[in-house]
Amino acid sequence: MKIICIEGNYSPTETKNNNIIEPVFFLKPETSISRNKFPFFIPEHSEKIVPRVNLVLKICKLGKNIQEKFAQSYYNEIGIGVDMEASDLLLKCKQNGLPWEPAKAYEASAPLGNFISKIKLNDLNNINFSLLKNGKLISKANSADLLYSFDQIIANVSKYVQIKMGDYIYTGAPELSEHIYINDKIECYIEDKLMLSFNIK
């Protein structure tokens, strides 16, 4: 099982006709996953953790070099997850041309919530999702705002890596600069349904 994360898919500074010509992705290991209601412990290697909320696709079958028109058959559920980005460390990695793993792929850096069958969602191109910190809305987006749709993501990623049943694709997060602190509570929603909740330790 692997976790594929799309970067910059909601960025206001990127467009399909400008800097990005295809989705940018990175991988997290299986040990990055933290399940619903499990506490998140702020790691010692960072002082600035940003909770970046993503819609997540659950892959349901094996595929490679998938055409966009067939991509929808490769995922059957949509959920929510958070990329707990160590933003201070990520900046250092970028400035020095280093890999992002220390900032993105550390232990429990990918809290993962519940899933909904995609057939229960009226329109996959119009899904509202949000993240609250201590009851205050700090991040929200809609799948309509994706620079690259779910199907485009699968078609592109599968050119480079084989996807298989049990994989997760974090489809991208809106820009956010707000950090978390000990004793914060994070809640994530799809529409008005609570999908993920955890405390910061």
C-alpha positions in Angstrom: 0.0 0.0 0.0 1.2 3.5 -0.8 0.0 7.0 -0.3 0.3 9.3 -3.4 0.0 13.0 -2.7 -0.7 15.7 -5.2 1.0 19.0 -4.6 -0.2 22.5 -5.7 -3.5 21.3 -7.1 -5.4 24.3 -5.6 -2.6 26.8 -5.7 -3.8 30.3 -6.9 -0.3 30.9 -8.4 -0.4 27.8 -10.7 -2.6 27.2 -13.8 -2.7 24.5 -16.3 -1.5 26.9 -19.0 1.3 28.4 -16.9 3.8 26.7 -14.6 2.2 23.3 -14.2 1.9 21.1 -17.2 0.9 18.0 -15.3 0.2 17.1 -11.6 3.2 17.1 -9.3 3.1 14.2 -6.8 5.2 12.8 -4.0 4.8 9.6 -1.9 4.4 8.9 1.8 5.1 5.5 3.4 2.5 3.3 5.0 3.7 4.4 8.4 2.5 8.0 7.6 -1.1 7.0 8.1 -2.8 7.8 11.4 -6.4 6.7 11.8 -9.5 8.6 12.7 -9.5 9.9 16.4 -5.9 8.9 17.0 -4.0 11.9 18.5 -1.3 13.6 16.4 2.0 14.2 18.3 3.9 17.3 17.1 7.3 16.0 16.0 10.5 17.2 17.6 12.0 18.1 14.2 9.5 20.9 13.4 8.0 24.0 15.1 5.5 24.8 12.3 3.1 22.0 11.3 0.4 23.1 8.8 -2.7 20.8 8.6 -3.5 20.7 4.8 -6.9 19.0 4.2 -7.3 16.8 1.1 -10.1 14.8 -0.5 -8.7 11.2 -0.7 -9.4 8.6 -3.4 -9.4 4.9 -2.3 -8.0 2.8 -5.2 -10.0 -0.4 -5.8 -8.1 -2.2 -8.6 -4.7 -2.6 -10.2 -3.8 -0.3 -13.1 -0.9 1.3 -15.1 -1.0 3.8 -18.0 -4.7 4.4 -17.4 -6.6 6.5 -19.9 -8.5 9.4 -18.4 -11.9 8.1 -19.7 -11.5 4.9 -17.8 -10.0 6.4 -14.6 -13.2 6.6 -12.6 -13.5 2.8 -12.4 -10.2 2.7 -10.4 -11.6 4.3 -7.3 -14.9 3.5 -5.5 -14.8 5.6 -2.3 -13.8 9.2 -1.5 -12.7 10.3 2.0 -10.7 13.0 3.7 -7.2 13.1 4.9 -4.7 15.7 6.2 -1.1 16.3 5.0 0.6 17.4 8.3 3.2 19.5 6.5 6.3 20.6 8.5 6.4 24.0 6.7 9.6 25.2 8.3 11.5 22.1 7.3 9.9 22.0 3.8 11.2 25.6 3.2 14.7 24.5 4.0 14.4 21.4 1.8 13.2 23.5 -1.1 15.9 26.2 -0.6 18.6 23.5 -0.6 17.3 21.4 -3.4 16.7 18.5 -1.0 14.0 15.8 -1.0 10.8 16.6 0.8 10.4 13.4 2.8 11.6 14.9 6.2 8.9 17.5 5.9 6.1 15.5 4.3 6.6 11.7 4.9 7.4 11.4 8.6 5.6 9.1 11.0 1.9 9.7 11.3 2.0 12.7 8.9 -1.1 11.6 7.0 -4.2 11.4 9.3 -6.9 9.6 7.4 -10.6 9.7 8.1 -13.8 7.9 7.0 -14.8 7.2 3.4 -18.1 7.6 1.4 -19.0 5.5 -1.6 -18.7 7.7 -4.6 -22.2 6.7 -5.8 -23.6 8.5 -2.7 -22.1 11.8 -3.8 -24.3 13.7 -6.3 -21.4 15.3 -8.3 -17.8 14.4 -7.9 -16.9 17.8 -9.5 -18.8 19.6 -6.7 -17.7 18.3 -3.3 -17.3 20.8 -0.5 -14.8 19.9 2.2 -13.3 21.8 5.1 -11.0 21.8 8.1 -11.8 23.3 11.5 -9.3 24.1 14.3 -10.9 24.3 17.8 -14.3 24.8 16.1 -13.1 27.6 13.8 -13.1 27.2 10.0 -9.5 27.7 8.7 -9.6 25.9 5.4 -12.2 25.0 2.8 -12.4 24.1 -0.8 -14.5 22.4 -3.5 -13.5 19.7 -5.9 -14.6 22.0 -8.7 -11.5 24.2 -8.0 -9.0 21.4 -8.6 -6.5 22.3 -11.3 -6.5 18.6 -12.2 -9.6 16.4 -11.7 -9.6 13.0 -10.0 -9.6 11.3 -13.3 -6.7 13.4 -14.7 -4.7 12.7 -11.6 -5.1 9.0 -11.9 -4.3 9.0 -15.7 -1.1 11.0 -15.0 0.2 9.3 -11.9 -0.4 5.9 -13.5 2.1 6.8 -16.3 4.8 6.7 -13.7 3.7 4.3 -11.0 1.4 1.3 -10.9 -1.6 1.9 -8.7 -3.3 -1.0 -6.9 -6.1 -1.9 -4.5 -5.6 -0.3 -1.1 -3.6 2.7 -2.4 -4.7 6.2 -1.4 -4.4 9.3 -3.4 -4.5 12.7 -1.5 -5.8 14.9 -4.3 -4.4 18.2 -3.2 -5.0 20.9 -0.5 -5.9 24.5 -0.6 -3.3 27.0 0.5 -3.0 27.4 4.3 -0.4 29.1 6.5 -2.0 28.5 10.0 -0.1 26.2 12.3 -1.2 23.8 15.0 -0.3 23.7 18.6 -0.6 21.3 21.5 -4.2 20.9 22.8 -5.7 22.0 19.4 -8.6 19.9 18.0 -8.8 19.2 14.3 -12.1 18.3 12.6 -12.6 17.7 8.9 -15.8 17.6 6.9 -17.2 16.5 3.5 -20.2 18.7 3.1 -21.8 18.7 6.6 -20.6 15.2 7.6 -17.7 14.9 10.1 -15.2 12.5 8.5 -12.0 13.0 10.6 -11.3 14.2 14.1 -8.2 14.2 16.2 -6.4 16.1 19.0 -2.9 17.6 18.9 -0.5 16.4 21.6 
